[in-house]
């Protein structure tokens, strides 16, 4: 169950990162092409030959990120609700609206940083050979 939650959260965050960056440049997504999604590693543990130590480290990293995602998503939902309430007023207090937007953007930034950090941690846990195999599985659509 945790794996599905993490996979969904990661997919949503990757979409948010891509949306924030706009369309991928010609040649693809340079950030996404340099990293390995945790769900690919999770789905191909045996193919990649993960050691128990690697598996435990990646699970710990994913659990930490998931806890942060859940916390940040609750905070973000509350911040969005508050911004919407500010914007529904007949006369909008510009400084309040911009301040609330800054809070939202800060939370989105934190979510994206957590996502990037997790993907870096996963990649760093893998040997160069495992990374090459994981990239091949990722590009083959084998997640």
Secondary structure, DSSP 8 states (H G I E B T S, - for coil): -HHHHHHHHHHHHHHHHHHHH-S--TT--HHHHHS--HHHHHHTHHHHT--HHHHHHHHHHHHHHHHHHHHHHHHHHHHHHHHHHHHTSSS--HHHHHHHHHHHHHHHHHHHHHHHHHHHHHHHHS-HHHHHHHHHHHHTT--
